Amino acid sequence: MRKMGDWNAYFIGYLAADHEAAIDYLQLTLEEYQVDGDLPFFLKELRTFVESQGGVSEVCQRINIDTAVLLNAFSREDTPRLLEAFGTLLKTLKCHLVIENLTSYKRQFRAMLDTVRFDEVEPLAVTHTSFEIANYLP
C-alpha cells in the first residue's frame, strides 16, 4: 500500500522548488482576498508562502528583521483590522495590488530600454509637478 504524505508539506516543497509558481500562488491568494475578504484564509496562505521561502526565521534573516516582528504580524489582533482597512481603501479607490516577480520585471524593463533610442526621443516635461524627465535621459 502506498504511503500518503502531508499535502501541506508537499505543496510547500513544490512552491520552494518553483519560484515563479510561488509568486503566482501569492498573487492568486491576494486576488482572492481582495474579492472575498476572507482574512483568516489569506493569512494562512501567506504563512504557507513564507514557509515555502525558507520559513519565518529564514525570511526574517533575508529582510533583516527580528523573527518576532513577522510572527506578530501573523498573530496580532490589529493585523486583521489593518489589512481589512487597507482592502477597503483599495476597493473604494477601485484599485488592487499586484504581486510580480521583481527579477522578471527588471528583465522586461531592461529589454524595453534596449529598444528605445534616447537620441530620437523628444524631451518630456510633466508640467503640473515641474519635473522634467529629459534631465534623466542619457
Salt bridges, closest charged atoms under 4 A:
GLU45 OE2 - LYS44 NZ 2.98
GLU51 OE2 - ARG47 NE 3.58
GLU58 OE2 - ARG62 NE 3.85
ASP78 OD2 - ARG76 NH2 2.70
ASP119 OD2 - ARG117 NH2 2.63
GLU120 OE2 - ARG117 NE 3.43
